[in-house]
């Protein structure tokens, strides 16, 4: 995320992996809850970045397998998650 007033600048080089981005409240254990959901779905985290500013945070997660709709919905249901985007794999 770049050039935002409310969110920190967050840049993570792209891997050949599926990318999920999460805008969330800056509260304890948010990254833990997100990563637990991913692990319970049987996916491996290839890379992760979490940046915060004040009461907001932005989390970027690259995973090894396409995330299911169920996994994305489970992450969206975490208290404090504001938005979630599935960016897919990079176009080559």
Number of C-alpha atoms within 10 A of each C-alpha: 15 9 9 8 8 12 19 18 15 16 12 13 5 12 14 14 19 20 25 20 19 21 22 23 18 19 13 8 9 19 18 10 14 20 18 14 17 20 12 10 14 12 18 14 17 15 16 16 14 19 17 19 14 10 11 18 23 24 20 21 22 25 22 17 16 16 18 11 10 10 17 17 11 14 20 19 11 14 12 14 19 15 12 18 13 16 12 16 18 11 5 4
